[in-house]
């Protein structure tokens, strides 16, 4: 038997995961990228290439961050549902076993 009774506060855990997912969604909004300028010199052409690359990477990063928050929220929700189901199954099994032992009763709830 375990030395401690470990309980999962599912609602608190899901609340924290929701906050993290919301923060990731907020962080996923791409920041401003300067618009390309009229290429008047070779350096302008080079800077425009950098601007285009930054804009592309900002969009890719935003999509990746936004999807991670949603994925983590889904995984956490499924994990907590599985833990709740296992806890219910364990409680039912303990009750079943206790009913088979004469004089045994539930000592903790």
Secondary structure, 3 states (H helix, E strand, C coil): CCCCCCCCCHHHHHHHHHHHHHHHHHHCCCCCCCCCCCCCCHHHHHHHHHHHHHHHHHHHHHHHHHHHHHHHHHHHHHHHHHHHHHHHHHHHHHHHHHHHCCCCCCCCC
